[in-house]
Amino acid sequence: MPEEYKRSEVSLLSRLQVSIPICLTMIVLAGCGQSDLAPVIGKVTYKGEPIKKGYIVMEPLEGRSARGSIVQGEIVDIHTYKMGDGVRVGNHKVAIISFVREPVGMEVPPSVIPLRYRDPGASGLTAVVEAGKTNELLFELEP
């Protein structure tokens, strides 16, 4: 076998020995970003009545916040990266937003609930999301 073929085989083998572990590591890490997410459902009321329409933001101690909708008092479509992926496991500060009507342009319509609930740091609302189960939350807002 000519010398140049031996060198190209060695070179190819060396590249594969380096490339395969790198590729496997990247595949594993690509899945790791979402393994710490869990599903969340729940209810949101104000003065004992379901909030007809609104939004929820769940802010973890570190990492990306989750966001979702509130429809007829039910928390729906809450996600962190893509629809249906869930919320980061751990402790969260929570914000609830509900307007009299949808905002138009830069206009901010009147809020259905007290403004403090719009700020996760000031709302007083918290939640713990646990791994391996569907987490059911209940937020009973008061004036």
Secondary structure by P-SEA (a helix, b strand, c coil): ccaaaaaaaaaaaaaaaaaaaaaaaaaaaaacccccbbbbbbbbbccccccccbbbbbbccccbbbbbbbccccccccccccccccccccbbbbbbbbccccccccccccccccccccccccccbbbbbbcccbbbbbbbccc
